[in-house]
Amino acid sequence: MRTVYRGLLSNAVRFSVPSILSFTFSFVQTRSSGICGTNLKMEKNREEKENVIKTHPRLNKMQQVMHSDSSAGWEKCWEQGLTPWDLGQATPIVVHLHQSGALPKGRALVPGCGTGYDVVAMASPDRYVLGLEISDIAIKKAKELSSLLPNAKYIGFLKADFFTWRPAELFDLIFDYTFFCAIEPDMRAAWAQKIKDLLKPDGELITLIFPISDHIGGPPYKVAVSDYEKVLHPMGFRATSIVDNELAIGPRKGREKLGRWKRSVSLSLL
Ligand SMILES: C[S@@+](CC[C@H](N)C(=O)[O-])C[C@H]1O[C@@H](n2cnc3c(N)ncnc32)[C@H](O)[C@@H]1O
């Protein structure tokens, strides 16, 4: 497998994707204070927003594009190279889980897979991984990145809307990283319903819970473990473990947790 990762890394460099160092999907940390009074709070919110704008102009531009066109916003971001979330490589925890044999085998799905690094990192003779994307440009990039890799035959990319797509076969694993935080918060219940519909009854959902923060607006929208519980519990999912992601990349450290979820047998009739 080492060869696969070396290949992936050199491909990542060849395609000149942004490096971790230039990664800007990390927000100005905002902390709630003890300030009381609506005016003071509004003033503080305004200051925080301005702070984000000053500190992360690309992020702000991306949010403007998203809000100006709710249906084609993602494609426009890809078109304009406004992809501050893109690590330019698989997230290290996925590589670690794969290499240590800690991922379910079978069929895996990565919704909102972007350039597909995590898809590539998990694909192996034991595991076929499908990356799902709403953006044509992202799919094209992902296919270019992966087509010559030694594990290419265990990888698929499909352009489809996660919320309406109906596959012929269910999945043993769904891996969500920066998809939950990318969708509008009022779509989270639909996200959980779809996860349930797409997973085999004994399948596993793995979420990287990020960004744990109290910033305003999005995408990415702030998340907390309780946001996942709120929508996953009614679907019969329970966390089997939630731990800090010690392998989170620098700017995301301390704001990212690894959550593993399964549907309990007694709740799976829900
Ligand atoms: C914040 S990006 C994350 C990409 C990738 N997971 C990563 O970490 O690099 C969210 C991605 O979800 C895709 N997306 C948004 N809505 C979608 C939907 N309804 N179905 C499939 N993909 C979607 C966007 O095009 C975008 O590439």
PDBQT file of the ligand as one rigid body, heavy atoms in Angstrom, charges set to zero:
ROOT
HETATM    1  C1  LIG A 301     -16.381  21.775   1.766  1.00  0.00    +0.000 C 
HETATM    2  S1  LIG A 301     -16.253  20.801   0.332  1.00  0.00    +0.000 S 
HETATM    3  C2  LIG A 301     -15.441  19.360   0.946  1.00  0.00    +0.000 C 
HETATM    4  C3  LIG A 301     -14.752  18.520  -0.078  1.00  0.00    +0.000 C 
HETATM    5  C4  LIG A 301     -13.976  17.320   0.486  1.00  0.00    +0.000 C 
HETATM    6  N1  LIG A 301     -14.774  16.514   1.377  1.00  0.00    +0.000 N 
HETATM    7  C5  LIG A 301     -12.728  17.783   1.175  1.00  0.00    +0.000 C 
HETATM    8  O1  LIG A 301     -12.644  17.651   2.421  1.00  0.00    +0.000 OA
HETATM    9  O2  LIG A 301     -11.835  18.267   0.486  1.00  0.00    +0.000 OA
HETATM   10  C6  LIG A 301     -17.917  20.253   0.119  1.00  0.00    +0.000 C 
HETATM   11  C7  LIG A 301     -18.121  19.547  -1.207  1.00  0.00    +0.000 C 
HETATM   12  O3  LIG A 301     -19.442  19.041  -1.265  1.00  0.00    +0.000 OA
HETATM   13  C8  LIG A 301     -19.928  19.180  -2.590  1.00  0.00    +0.000 C 
HETATM   14  N2  LIG A 301     -21.395  19.186  -2.484  1.00  0.00    +0.000 N 
HETATM   15  C9  LIG A 301     -22.174  20.164  -1.988  1.00  0.00    +0.000 A 
HETATM   16  N3  LIG A 301     -23.460  19.805  -1.997  1.00  0.00    +0.000 NA
HETATM   17  C10 LIG A 301     -23.499  18.541  -2.506  1.00  0.00    +0.000 A 
HETATM   18  C11 LIG A 301     -24.557  17.609  -2.751  1.00  0.00    +0.000 A 
HETATM   19  N4  LIG A 301     -25.825  17.924  -2.475  1.00  0.00    +0.000 N 
HETATM   20  N5  LIG A 301     -24.246  16.411  -3.256  1.00  0.00    +0.000 NA
HETATM   21  C12 LIG A 301     -22.945  16.074  -3.536  1.00  0.00    +0.000 A 
HETATM   22  N6  LIG A 301     -21.909  16.919  -3.323  1.00  0.00    +0.000 NA
HETATM   23  C13 LIG A 301     -22.186  18.131  -2.816  1.00  0.00    +0.000 A 
HETATM   24  C14 LIG A 301     -19.324  20.475  -3.086  1.00  0.00    +0.000 C 
HETATM   25  O4  LIG A 301     -19.238  20.572  -4.488  1.00  0.00    +0.000 OA
HETATM   26  C15 LIG A 301     -17.957  20.466  -2.418  1.00  0.00    +0.000 C 
HETATM   27  O5  LIG A 301     -16.969  19.955  -3.250  1.00  0.00    +0.000 OA
ENDROOT
TORSDOF 0
